[in-house]
Each structure stands twice: as C-alpha cells, then as structure tokens.
Amino acid sequence: MGYWWGSGGLSRNMIIPRQLALGEGNGQIKGKAQPKPRPVSPGRPRREVDVELLRMLRAKGYGYKRIAGEYTRVTGEYISHTTVRVRLVDG
C-alpha cells in the first residue's frame, strides 16, 4: 500500500493552504487596502477657459465640437471638444 492506496484520501490533520489576497500577509485579516494619500494638485494645471463664452455657444444649440471650433475662432486659442464637455458639465 502506498501513499494514495488505502489512506482514504487526505489525512484528517492535513491543512490545505489557501491563496492569499493581494497585499495580505500571513496572520493579517483579509480587507480592502487603504489608498495612499494623493498630493493636492496631481498632474498638469487646468487651462484657463472662458466658461461664459462656452455657455453662450451651448445656449445657441451648438454641439461640443462646434463650440470648440467657435471658441478657437473667437479667441484664437485651441481647446478640444472634450475640454468643452468637461467645463460645461463641471459648471
């Protein structure tokens, strides 16, 4: 009789280890990791945009791409349609 023959499967005092979660060490309880504190201003500063002009163009029924084009034509300063959307949604 070998290891597997007649042993009835696994021994009763045999412990099967489980896979630890990410960031979990031995003896720690499983839980959500705390995020690191972020700096006050991460990344590039926001561009100064005339939000009143954007609102006026939106009131005319223009879409974000048309607003971006009109803004560039009026001010000579390029902004993307995504910037227009973000600024109008943020208020």
URNOR-V442068 format. One record per helix or strand of 2 or more residues. SS is the DSSP state (h for helix, s for strand). FROM is the first residue (numbers start at 1). LEN is the number of residues. If there is no record, write none. Layout:
# URNOR-V442068
SS|FROM|LEN + SS|FROM|LEN
This chain:
# URNOR-V442068
h|51|9 + h|64|12 + h|81|10
